[in-house]
Every structure is written in C-alpha cells, then in structure tokens.
Amino acid sequence: MATENLRKIIEEGRDILCIEETYNRKQNCWLTTILKSHRLRRRRKRAGIVINNKQVDTILINQLSDEDAAVMKIKVNNVTIIVASMYLNINRPIDIDMQKIYATLANAKGVGIIFTMDGNSR
C-alpha cells in the first residue's frame, strides 16, 4: 500500500521525495528504475531520493551516500540546499549513524539542509 501511495504522489507531480526502506523487488521494479540514478547500485538500498522535476539540478554526494543514506545537493533557481534521506539501522551502534549525520552537516556549510530518516526510535 505504501508503494501505491508513493506512485500516486509521484504522479501528482511532487518535485522531491525522500524515502526509506524502499520496496524494490524485481516483480515491482518501477520504483527501482526511477531511483537508479539517485542511489548507489551496490547492496540493499534502504534510503533514496526521487527527483520528479527536470528543472531541479541535483548532485549525489557520493562520499556521504551509501546503502543507508542518499545525500544530494539540490539547486532550484538560485537556492541550494542539501537533502539527506537516511535509514538508521537499529542493529548498528548509534555512533556510526551520528558520525554520518555530523559529516553531512559539515558538508552543508553555508546552505540549508533537510534530513529525513527512518530513525527506528533513536
């Protein structure tokens, strides 16, 4: 049901969507196709950013992105922000996730930042 809601939101024309724990089984691969340019292609991916507007310029920040984080610099007109979609694994020490958050904040010097995350009650 969540995947169908996401599809509806995309069809409505929302510009930027941050998602965690995406459904990407081969039987329903439309979402994987949309995300493939905005997520790293190795291992299971639990965070992603969908850009649904060709007027939005994006750069994936590879050094901050991994299977549990998608971090992008997004520019619309003259406004630049960092958007981070993160999945915090409950089985991983919180210090590792906090280091990733601090690194993202450090990278965002001088621009706004938006974090979205599945924090697993952390």
C-alpha positions in Angstrom: 0.0 0.0 0.0 2.9 2.4 0.8 4.3 1.8 -2.7 1.0 2.6 -4.3 0.7 5.8 -2.2 4.2 6.8 -3.4 3.3 6.1 -7.0 0.3 8.4 -6.6 2.4 11.2 -5.1 4.8 11.0 -7.9 2.0 11.1 -10.5 0.7 14.2 -8.7 3.9 15.9 -9.6 5.7 16.4 -6.3 9.2 17.7 -7.0 11.3 16.0 -4.4 10.6 12.9 -2.4 12.7 11.3 0.3 12.0 7.6 1.0 13.4 5.0 3.3 13.1 1.2 3.2 12.0 1.2 -0.5 10.2 -1.7 -2.0 12.3 -2.8 -4.9 11.7 -6.5 -5.6 12.0 -7.4 -9.3 8.3 -8.1 -9.6 7.6 -4.4 -8.9 10.7 -2.7 -10.3 9.2 0.7 -11.4 10.5 2.4 -8.3 14.0 1.0 -8.7 14.0 2.3 -12.3 13.1 5.8 -11.1 15.7 5.8 -8.3 18.6 4.2 -10.1 20.3 7.5 -11.0 19.9 8.8 -7.4 21.1 5.8 -5.4 24.2 3.8 -5.3 23.9 0.4 -7.1 25.6 -1.8 -4.6 24.0 -3.9 -1.8 20.5 -3.4 -0.5 19.4 0.2 -0.6 17.3 1.5 2.3 17.3 5.2 1.5 16.6 7.2 -1.6 15.6 10.5 -3.1 13.3 10.8 -6.0 13.6 14.0 -8.1 10.4 14.4 -10.1 11.1 17.7 -11.8 13.6 18.3 -14.7 14.1 21.9 -13.6 15.7 20.7 -10.3 19.5 20.3 -10.6 21.0 17.6 -8.4 24.4 16.2 -7.5 24.6 13.0 -5.5 27.3 13.4 -2.8 28.9 10.0 -3.2 31.3 10.3 -0.2 28.2 10.8 2.1 25.9 8.3 0.4 25.8 4.5 0.9 23.1 1.8 1.1 21.5 3.6 4.1 21.9 7.2 3.1 21.3 9.3 0.0 22.7 12.8 0.3 22.2 15.3 -2.5 23.0 18.9 -3.3 19.8 20.3 -4.9 19.6 23.6 -6.7 16.4 25.3 -7.8 16.8 28.7 -9.3 19.3 30.5 -7.0 18.6 28.4 -4.0 20.9 25.5 -3.0 20.2 23.0 -0.2 21.4 19.6 0.9 18.8 16.9 1.3 19.7 13.7 3.2 17.5 10.6 3.3 18.7 8.2 5.9 17.9 4.8 7.4 19.3 4.2 10.9 19.8 0.5 11.4 18.7 -0.5 14.9 21.3 -3.2 14.9 24.2 -0.7 14.3 25.8 1.3 17.0 24.3 4.8 17.1 27.7 6.4 17.0 28.2 5.3 13.4 25.0 7.0 12.3 25.8 10.1 14.3 29.1 10.4 12.5 27.3 10.2 9.2 24.9 13.0 10.3 27.8 15.2 11.5 29.7 14.6 8.2 26.6 15.7 6.3 26.2 18.8 8.5 29.8 19.7 7.9 29.4 19.3 4.2 26.4 21.7 4.2 28.4 24.8 5.2 26.6 27.9 4.0 23.5 26.2 2.7 20.3 24.9 4.2 19.9 21.2 5.0 16.9 18.9 5.2 17.2 15.5 6.9 14.5 12.8 6.5 15.0 9.5 8.2 13.7 6.2 9.4 15.3 6.6 12.9 14.0 3.3 14.4 13.0 5.2 17.5 16.5 6.5 18.1 
